[in-house]
Amino acid sequence: MKTVSSLREEVESWRGFRHHLSDLTELARLDDESLRDELESEVKKLEADLEKRSFAAMLSGPYDHDDAILAIHAGAGGTDSQDWAAMLQRMYLRWAESRGFETEIVDLTEGEEAGTKSVTITVSGRYAYGYLRSEKGVHRLVRLSPFDAAHRRHTSFALIEVLPQVSMDEADIEINPGDIKVDVFRSSGAGGQNVQKNSTAVRITHIPTGIVVTCQNERSQTQNREFAMRILRARLLELKQAEKEEERAILRGEYTKAEWGSQIRSYVLHPYQMVKDHRTDYETGNTQAVLDGDLDAFMEAYLRAKA
């Protein structure tokens, strides 16, 4: 039903576009000079609409139309990196809100002094994964540290993971019940009485790969287990795809191992203001807008470069 609804929305959208174009064509044939301003205005709207549709055509990957799982992990840099992870969490939540996407924090480990060690967020909306897959990688921050008494400049790193929310009937991924170990424990995060008293949080370990997934939202143990399994399936799918890409790259003779230091984007707040994506060379001096969730230009630059 979800697929049918999405396809119906797509078809109706194109029918509306065709109807709009037909109406404008008929008006233009009248050759009425008094309609020129109105026609020019409508043509601009039509061109902008077509540009969006042209871009949407790039989101044609097998999972681009799906919801996404976004994970943020603080890297080297101690408290500064944990604060940077919290800044990225706020940035992506604001971006999702601006697009009308629904978000939910399903796992959160807070830093000892400030910020976030790691957080897992679900992002639900049309093409959520298609857009967010451009954000996968290491993000670097350069600023004057608010946690340094001498107020010196620090460099912090955080890793962004983006996974498609794989449905439980995904044919490519099979999980043998004997290959997983399930542990339940009390949630470590702040929450209601049930979170503190009951063992509702779930940790699943996939023994063959060593992948560990936790889910400790304010929900039942059954719901947490179900969602942890969904995240595990997504990670196994990513691992399978990465292995295929690695094999293809080695055959082409261009394989280079992805290292922690190879950041995809730098956010510089001192001594100057700039955010630059190192894959596309797209950059902007409006760092505050980016940190407030204005990411579309970076995402589009990446997707156009890949296309």
C-alpha positions, 0 to 999 in steps of 0.5 A, spaced: 500 500 500 505 504 501 508 503 494 501 504 491 500 510 494 507 513 492 506 511 485 499 514 485 502 521 488 508 521 482 503 519 477 498 525 479 504 530 480 506 529 473 499 529 470 498 536 474 504 538 470 502 536 463 495 540 465 499 546 467 503 546 461 497 545 456 493 551 459 499 555 458 500 553 451 493 555 449 494 561 452 500 563 448 496 561 442 491 567 443 497 571 442 494 577 447 499 582 449 496 583 455 497 576 458 505 576 457 506 578 464 502 573 467 505 568 462 512 569 463 511 568 471 507 562 470 513 559 465 518 561 470 514 557 475 514 551 470 521 551 469 523 551 476 518 545 477 521 542 471 528 543 474 526 540 481 523 534 477 529 533 473 533 533 480 528 528 482 530 523 476 537 522 479 534 519 485 533 513 482 537 508 486 533 502 489 532 505 496 532 512 494 525 513 495 525 509 502 526 512 509 533 513 512 536 511 518 541 516 520 547 515 525 552 520 528 558 518 532 563 523 535 570 521 533 577 524 535 577 530 540 574 528 546 568 533 549 569 538 543 567 532 538 562 530 542 559 537 542 560 537 534 556 530 534 550 534 538 551 540 533 550 535 527 544 532 530 541 539 531 543 540 524 540 534 521 533 534 525 532 542 522 533 539 515 528 534 516 523 539 519 524 544 513 522 538 508 516 536 512 520 529 514 518 525 521 524 524 525 525 519 531 531 518 536 531 511 537 538 510 541 542 516 544 548 515 548 550 522 551 557 525 553 560 525 560 561 533 560 557 535 554 554 533 547 553 526 544 557 520 543 552 517 538 545 517 536 541 514 531 535 517 528 530 515 523 528 520 518 521 518 514 519 521 508 519 521 501 526 520 498 529 521 505 535 516 504 536 519 497 538 525 499 541 523 506 546 518 502 550 524 500 552 526 507 555 519 509 562 520 511 567 524 516 565 531 517 570 536 520 569 542 524 575 547 526 573 552 531 575 556 537 574 551 543 569 553 548 571 547 552 579 550 552 580 555 558 585 558 553 580 558 548 585 555 543 583 553 536 581 545 535 579 540 530 573 535 531 571 529 527 564 526 527 562 520 523 555 520 519 552 513 517 546 513 513 542 507 511 535 505 508 530 503 512 530 496 509 523 492 510 523 485 513 521 482 507 528 484 503 529 478 499 537 480 499 538 479 506 537 473 510 538 473 518 539 466 521 536 466 528 542 462 531 547 468 528 544 473 533 545 474 540 540 478 544 541 482 550 536 486 554 538 492 559 535 498 562 535 504 558 541 509 560 538 515 557 533 520 561 526 518 560 519 516 564 519 511 570 518 505 565 525 507 562 528 507 569 525 501 572 524 496 566 529 492 562 526 495 555 533 496 551 535 491 546 542 490 544 543 485 538 550 482 536 550 479 529 556 474 531 558 472 524 560 480 522 561 482 529 555 488 528 552 490 534 546 494 534 542 497 540 535 501 541 533 504 547 527 508 546 521 509 550 518 503 548 516 496 549 522 491 549 518 488 543 518 494 539 525 495 541 527 488 538 523 489 532 527 496 530 534 493 532 533 488 527 531 493 522 537 497 523 541 490 523 538 488 516 540 495 514 547 494 516 548 488 513 545 490 506 550 496 507 556 491 508 554 487 502 553 493 497 560 495 500 563 488 498 561 489 491 563 496 490 570 494 493 570 488 488 569 492 482 574 498 484 579 493 485 578 490 478 578 497 475 584 498 479 582 504 483 581 501 490 583 506 495 581 504 503 577 509 506 580 512 512 578 516 518 581 522 516 579 522 509 573 527 511 568 529 506 566 536 508 569 541 513 566 546 517 571 552 519 568 557 524 575 560 525 579 564 523 574 565 517 567 562 516 566 557 510 563 550 509 566 546 503 565 539 501 571 536 498 568 531 493 564 537 489 568 543 491 561 546 493 562 551 498 559 557 502 561 562 507 554 562 510 556 557 516 550 559 520 545 557 515 548 550 514 548 549 521 541 551 522 539 545 516 540 549 510 543 543 506 540 542 500 545 545 495 550 541 498 546 534 497 544 537 490 551 538 488 553 531 490 547 528 487 549 531 480 556 530 481 554 522 482 549 523 476 
